[in-house]
């Protein structure tokens, strides 16, 4: 379904918004006052010109418009590319454009020193990225990742990072966890109430949200002094549903083998095999395996998806999965896009924003480097 987009005024869609280089299969040079080689994720003032190597093909974006440009049109006056303000986009394309703009803007404001930064930044409006505090509030500027201001005033906000509602008022499987039911392994460990805040010694590296029926691969950060972990799945009444010993810091569990019910919320975590040390819990719900495919199909049918290269297609799928709550799948797709094109800064920016939205500030900073 197509519709006419109405302009909304925000930092990401204002008239000062630059052109974003979405993808390129060849060397691309941007010229305004001077020439600079640019890469995906680069932002360029609309007044400049693009030079594309022979047989090259690029996709650029500006104010709700995706445009594909081939080398036979080079050099290209960017100002002449974006003249139709009534361009029709699908809802999914609009959402992807908005998220992409936000990711580029936020990363540019972050204060993080990015690789190939000179090939990324040509200016946002008349002031190169304006103030140093990102949104004009507190952003995540001078004290990035310090645990003080980070990515805004609600960093972490008691939600401990990954997951749709990780923690969910239960203090990370907190003081009342177990409550005479399971808690510390099959028994209550301390003999009192199970896991407490002080027992959380590591953190998950995978988000929660909607997991699909079948295999789901999750991971966690290592606990010092062990290479083996007890992987646990519990229901919301803290009843033990599944438990197994795992070597290493990742595990693929089969929802069918674990006898998990579609539509029911669970939590997974790992703990040290002999010590009272546990990871943060991750809350998830099993969804029919066809649901994700139907959700991602919305973006696959778009024109810009068909014109994009493999990494950008993955970014579009990742964003759509994220929009629909399939956070584990979204994370996997973002990471795959980066693996395909390690120097694709747009992929890093979008994954960084994904991490930020999960309150994973450390991961968000690392993604940009």
C-alpha positions as CSV (number, residue, x, y, z in Angstrom):
1,X,0.0,0.0,0.0
2,X,1.3,3.4,-0.9
3,X,0.5,6.8,0.6
4,X,1.7,10.4,0.4
5,X,4.0,11.2,3.3
6,X,3.4,14.4,5.3
7,X,6.4,16.3,6.4
8,X,7.1,16.3,10.1
9,X,9.5,18.7,11.7
10,X,12.3,17.2,13.7
11,X,16.1,17.1,13.7
12,X,16.1,14.1,11.4
13,X,13.7,15.4,8.8
14,X,14.3,19.2,8.9
15,X,15.4,21.2,5.8
16,X,19.0,21.1,7.1
17,X,19.1,17.3,6.8
18,X,21.9,16.2,4.6
19,X,22.1,13.5,2.0
20,X,23.0,10.1,3.3
21,X,25.0,7.6,1.2
22,X,23.1,4.3,1.8
23,X,25.1,1.9,-0.4
24,X,27.8,1.9,-3.1
25,X,29.5,-0.8,-5.1
26,X,32.5,1.3,-6.1
27,X,34.6,4.3,-5.1
28,X,32.5,7.4,-4.6
29,X,33.8,10.9,-4.2
30,X,31.8,13.9,-2.9
31,X,32.8,17.4,-3.9
32,X,31.6,20.6,-2.3
33,X,34.4,23.0,-1.4
34,X,36.8,20.2,-1.6
35,X,36.8,16.5,-2.7
36,X,36.5,13.6,-0.2
37,X,36.0,9.9,-0.7
38,X,32.8,8.8,1.0
39,X,31.4,5.4,2.2
40,X,28.0,4.1,3.4
41,X,26.9,6.2,6.3
42,X,28.5,9.4,5.0
43,X,26.4,12.5,5.2
44,X,26.7,15.2,2.6
45,X,25.2,18.7,2.1
46,X,22.7,18.8,-0.8
47,X,24.7,21.5,-2.5
48,X,27.5,19.2,-3.4
49,X,28.3,16.8,-6.3
50,X,28.9,13.0,-6.5
51,X,31.5,11.4,-8.7
52,X,31.0,7.7,-9.3
53,X,33.6,5.3,-10.8
54,X,32.7,3.6,-14.1
55,X,30.1,0.8,-13.8
56,X,29.3,2.0,-10.3
57,X,25.9,2.1,-8.6
58,X,24.9,4.0,-5.5
59,X,21.8,4.6,-3.4
60,X,21.3,7.9,-1.6
61,X,18.6,9.2,0.8
62,X,17.3,12.6,1.7
63,X,14.0,13.8,3.3
64,X,11.9,10.7,2.6
65,X,13.4,10.0,-0.8
66,X,15.6,7.1,-1.9
67,X,17.4,7.6,-5.2
68,X,19.5,5.1,-7.2
69,X,22.3,6.7,-9.3
70,X,24.5,5.0,-11.8
71,X,28.0,5.9,-13.1
72,X,26.6,7.0,-16.5
73,X,25.0,10.0,-14.7
74,X,28.3,11.0,-13.0
75,X,29.0,13.7,-11.9
76,X,25.7,14.1,-10.2
77,X,24.4,17.4,-8.8
78,X,22.7,16.2,-5.5
79,X,20.5,19.3,-5.4
80,X,18.8,18.1,-8.7
81,X,18.2,14.6,-7.5
82,X,15.7,15.6,-4.8
83,X,13.1,17.8,-6.3
84,X,9.9,15.7,-5.8
85,X,8.6,16.4,-2.3
86,X,5.5,14.3,-3.0
87,X,7.4,11.0,-3.5
88,X,5.3,8.0,-2.6
89,X,6.8,5.5,-0.1
90,X,5.5,2.5,1.6
91,X,5.1,2.7,5.4
92,X,8.0,0.3,5.8
93,X,10.3,2.4,3.6
94,X,9.4,5.5,5.6
95,X,10.1,3.8,8.9
96,X,13.5,2.5,7.6
97,X,14.4,6.0,6.3
98,X,13.5,7.6,9.7
99,X,15.5,5.0,11.6
100,X,18.5,5.3,9.3
101,X,18.5,9.1,9.6
102,X,18.3,8.8,13.4
103,X,21.1,6.3,13.5
104,X,23.4,8.5,11.4
105,X,22.6,11.7,13.4
106,X,22.9,10.0,16.8
107,X,26.2,8.4,15.9
108,X,27.5,11.7,14.5
109,X,26.6,13.4,17.7
110,X,27.9,10.7,19.9
111,X,31.5,11.9,20.4
112,X,32.8,8.4,19.6
113,X,35.8,8.4,17.3
114,X,34.7,6.3,14.4
115,X,36.9,4.5,11.9
116,X,37.3,6.4,8.6
117,X,35.6,9.3,10.2
118,X,36.9,11.8,7.6
119,X,35.0,9.8,5.0
120,X,31.8,9.9,7.0
121,X,31.2,13.5,7.8
122,X,30.6,16.4,5.6
123,X,28.2,18.4,7.7
124,X,24.7,18.5,9.1
125,X,23.3,21.8,8.1
126,X,25.4,24.9,8.5
127,X,26.9,23.8,11.8
128,X,28.8,20.5,11.7
129,X,26.7,18.5,14.1
130,X,25.8,21.5,16.2
131,X,26.3,21.2,19.9
132,X,28.1,18.4,21.7
133,X,25.2,17.0,23.6
134,X,23.4,15.2,20.8
135,X,19.7,15.9,21.2
136,X,20.2,19.3,22.9
137,X,19.4,17.7,26.2
138,X,22.2,15.5,27.4
139,X,22.7,13.0,24.5
140,X,25.7,10.9,25.2
141,X,28.4,13.4,24.4
142,X,31.3,14.2,26.7
143,X,30.8,11.3,29.1
144,X,29.9,8.6,26.7
145,X,29.5,5.3,28.4
146,X,30.5,6.7,31.7
147,X,27.4,5.5,33.4
148,X,26.5,9.1,34.2
149,X,24.8,10.6,31.3
150,X,25.6,8.3,28.4
151,X,22.9,8.1,25.8
152,X,20.4,10.3,27.6
153,X,18.9,10.8,31.0
154,X,17.3,7.3,31.3
155,X,20.4,5.2,30.5
156,X,19.7,1.7,31.8
157,X,16.7,3.1,33.8
158,X,16.5,0.0,35.9
159,X,15.9,-2.2,32.9
160,X,19.4,-3.7,32.8
161,X,19.9,-3.6,29.1
162,X,18.8,-6.3,26.7
163,X,15.2,-7.4,26.4
164,X,11.8,-5.9,25.9
165,X,11.2,-5.5,29.6
166,X,14.3,-7.0,31.1
167,X,14.1,-6.8,34.8
168,X,10.4,-5.8,34.6
169,X,10.3,-4.6,38.1
170,X,11.8,-7.9,39.4
171,X,15.3,-6.5,39.9
172,X,17.0,-8.8,37.5
173,X,15.6,-11.9,39.0
174,X,16.0,-10.0,42.3
175,X,15.5,-10.3,46.0
176,X,12.3,-12.4,45.9
177,X,13.4,-14.6,43.1
178,X,12.8,-18.3,43.9
179,X,10.8,-17.5,47.0
180,X,10.9,-21.1,48.1
181,X,10.4,-22.4,44.5
182,X,13.7,-22.7,42.5
183,X,16.0,-19.7,42.7
184,X,19.5,-20.9,42.9
185,X,19.4,-23.9,40.6
186,X,16.8,-26.6,41.5
187,X,16.9,-25.6,45.1
188,X,17.1,-22.1,46.7
189,X,20.9,-22.0,47.0
190,X,21.1,-19.7,50.0
191,X,18.3,-21.5,51.7
192,X,16.4,-18.2,51.7
193,X,15.1,-16.7,48.5
194,X,17.3,-17.6,45.5
195,X,19.1,-15.1,43.2
196,X,19.7,-11.6,44.5
197,X,21.2,-8.5,42.9
198,X,24.6,-9.2,44.3
199,X,24.7,-12.6,42.6
200,X,24.5,-11.0,39.1
201,X,28.1,-11.3,38.0
202,X,27.7,-11.1,34.2
203,X,25.2,-10.1,31.6
204,X,23.5,-11.5,28.6
205,X,24.7,-10.5,25.1
206,X,21.4,-11.3,23.4
207,X,18.1,-9.4,23.6
208,X,14.7,-10.8,24.5
209,X,11.4,-10.0,22.8
210,X,9.8,-12.4,20.4
211,X,11.7,-15.7,19.7
212,X,10.5,-17.9,16.9
213,X,9.4,-21.5,17.3
214,X,12.4,-23.9,16.9
215,X,16.1,-23.0,17.3
216,X,17.2,-19.7,18.9
217,X,20.8,-19.0,19.4
218,X,21.7,-16.8,22.4
219,X,24.9,-15.7,24.1
220,X,26.3,-14.1,27.2
221,X,29.5,-12.6,28.5
222,X,31.9,-14.9,30.3
223,X,32.1,-15.4,34.0
224,X,35.6,-15.3,35.3
225,X,37.0,-18.7,36.2
226,X,34.7,-21.0,34.3
227,X,34.2,-22.4,30.8
228,X,31.0,-24.3,31.7
229,X,27.6,-22.8,32.5
230,X,24.2,-24.0,33.6
231,X,21.7,-22.7,31.1
232,X,18.2,-22.2,32.5
233,X,14.8,-21.4,31.3
234,X,12.0,-20.5,33.8
235,X,8.4,-19.4,33.4
236,X,7.1,-16.2,35.1
237,X,6.3,-18.1,38.2
238,X,10.0,-19.0,38.5
239,X,9.2,-22.6,37.8
240,X,12.2,-24.4,36.2
241,X,11.2,-25.4,32.6
242,X,14.6,-26.4,31.1
243,X,18.2,-26.7,32.3
244,X,21.4,-28.0,30.7
245,X,25.1,-27.7,31.0
246,X,26.8,-25.7,28.3
247,X,30.5,-25.2,27.3
248,X,31.3,-21.8,26.0
249,X,29.3,-18.6,26.0
250,X,26.5,-19.4,23.5
251,X,23.8,-21.9,23.1
252,X,21.1,-22.8,20.6
253,X,18.0,-24.0,22.4
254,X,15.1,-25.7,20.6
255,X,11.7,-24.4,21.8
256,X,10.1,-27.7,20.9
257,X,12.7,-29.8,22.7
258,X,12.4,-27.5,25.7
259,X,8.6,-27.9,25.6
260,X,8.0,-24.2,25.5
261,X,4.5,-23.0,24.7
262,X,3.7,-20.5,21.9
263,X,2.5,-17.2,23.4
264,X,3.9,-17.8,26.9
265,X,6.6,-15.6,28.4
266,X,9.8,-17.1,29.8
267,X,13.2,-16.0,30.9
268,X,16.6,-17.5,30.2
269,X,19.8,-17.0,32.1
270,X,23.0,-18.8,32.9
271,X,24.8,-19.4,36.2
272,X,28.2,-20.8,37.4
273,X,28.0,-24.6,37.8
274,X,29.2,-24.5,41.4
275,X,29.2,-20.9,42.6
276,X,26.3,-18.5,43.3
277,X,27.0,-16.3,40.2
278,X,24.3,-15.6,37.6
279,X,23.7,-13.6,34.5
280,X,21.0,-11.0,34.0
281,X,17.8,-12.7,32.9
282,X,16.4,-12.2,29.4
283,X,12.6,-12.3,29.0
284,X,11.2,-13.7,25.8
285,X,8.0,-15.1,24.2
286,X,7.8,-17.9,21.7
287,X,6.0,-17.0,18.5
288,X,4.9,-19.1,15.5
289,X,7.9,-19.6,13.2
290,X,6.1,-18.1,10.2
291,X,5.3,-14.8,12.0
292,X,8.7,-13.3,11.5
293,X,8.7,-14.1,7.8
294,X,5.4,-12.4,7.4
295,X,6.7,-9.3,9.3
296,X,9.9,-9.0,7.2
297,X,8.0,-9.6,4.0
298,X,6.6,-6.0,4.4
299,X,10.0,-4.5,3.6
300,X,11.1,-7.2,1.1
301,X,8.4,-6.1,-1.3
302,X,9.6,-2.5,-1.4
303,X,11.3,-0.9,-4.4
304,X,14.3,0.3,-2.5
305,X,14.9,-3.2,-1.1
306,X,15.0,-4.7,-4.6
307,X,17.6,-2.1,-5.6
308,X,19.9,-2.5,-2.6
309,X,22.9,-4.7,-2.1
310,X,23.0,-7.6,0.3
311,X,24.1,-5.7,3.4
312,X,21.5,-3.0,3.0
313,X,18.8,-5.6,2.5
314,X,19.9,-7.2,5.8
315,X,19.7,-3.7,7.5
316,X,16.1,-3.3,6.1
317,X,15.1,-6.7,7.3
318,X,16.8,-6.1,10.7
319,X,14.9,-2.8,11.2
320,X,11.6,-4.5,10.2
321,X,12.2,-7.3,12.6
322,X,13.1,-4.8,15.3
323,X,9.9,-2.9,14.6
324,X,7.9,-6.1,15.0
325,X,9.6,-7.1,18.3
326,X,11.8,-9.9,16.9
327,X,14.8,-8.4,18.7
328,X,17.1,-11.5,18.6
329,X,16.6,-11.9,14.9
330,X,17.1,-8.2,14.4
331,X,20.4,-8.3,16.3
332,X,21.6,-11.3,14.2
333,X,20.8,-9.5,10.9
334,X,22.5,-6.3,12.0
335,X,25.6,-8.3,12.9
336,X,25.5,-10.2,9.6
337,X,25.4,-6.9,7.6
338,X,28.5,-5.8,9.4
339,X,30.2,-9.1,8.7
340,X,29.4,-8.8,5.0
341,X,30.8,-5.3,4.8
342,X,33.1,-4.6,7.8
343,X,33.7,-1.0,6.6
344,X,30.0,-0.2,6.1
345,X,29.6,2.5,8.7
346,X,25.8,2.8,8.1
347,X,25.5,-0.8,9.3
348,X,27.5,0.0,12.4
349,X,25.5,3.2,13.1
350,X,22.2,1.3,12.8
351,X,23.4,-1.5,15.0
352,X,24.7,1.0,17.5
353,X,21.3,2.7,17.7
354,X,19.7,-0.7,18.1
355,X,21.9,-1.3,21.1
356,X,21.2,2.2,22.5
357,X,17.5,1.4,22.3
358,X,18.1,-1.7,24.4
359,X,19.9,0.5,27.0
360,X,23.2,-1.4,26.0
361,X,25.4,1.6,26.1
362,X,28.7,-0.3,26.1
363,X,27.6,-2.3,23.1
364,X,26.4,0.8,21.3
365,X,29.8,2.5,21.8
366,X,31.7,-0.6,20.7
367,X,29.6,-1.0,17.6
368,X,30.8,2.4,16.3
369,X,34.5,1.7,16.6
